Structures are given as C-alpha cells and as structure tokens.
Amino acid sequence: MTKNCQQEFLYQLQQLRLIEEEDDRKLQLQSQFAEHEIQENGQGCFNNLSTIFLRNLCDAVLECSEMKEYCLDRENLLIWEAECNNNEIIIQALASQLKMSCQTDIFFEQQLYHLGV
C-alpha cells in the first residue's frame, strides 16, 4: 500500500471509530462499503482501500505460514484484477495467525483434508 493510500485508510478507520453509537457505526461502515466508485471528495474509496489492505495482510500472513507452499496462485493476491483460487488455505492461515476458530475442507490432488484451528 502506498503511503497516501495507507494514510487515507487509517484516517477513514479513525473516523469510523469516532462514532460512539455501535448501530450508527455499523450503518456508516455498511454505507462506506456499499460505495464502489470514488468521488472527487474522496468518498467511495474505503471499499477499495479495505480490499488492498486485506490482500496485503493475507500475503504477509501466508508468507509466515507453513501452508504457503500449497497456495499455488499466491501472486494473484496482489493483482487487483485477479482472483486467488486458494481461499481455504488463506482463510486457514489468517485464522491461525489471528487465533480464530474455523473449519475448512481443503482438496489436494483429489484427496480431502479436514483442517480445524
């Protein structure tokens, strides 16, 4: 993430955190995610910035994961127009790193592996 994008993303997160009422904060977050086109006043970039942040986070977490060798199209994480087809591996790596609980079934060469963190 470039410095300007990073600063804008952090600024928008901080603005959301300033909303004291939880329901209002949720509504504002949903509203910002719903805006896909960036306006001249900067509105509409939160969704895109969140996607960039998440893709970079996934790439960094995957780099430290023992499962990175199974993610064969990892370079697609950082290509805006590309879709990474290893969602299960990435979710598992994120869950492990963030110490979240999830259950994923992963297929490797016609064999099913059940992973639980």
Order of alpha helices (4+ residues) and beta strands (2+ residues): alpha-alpha-alpha-alpha-beta-beta
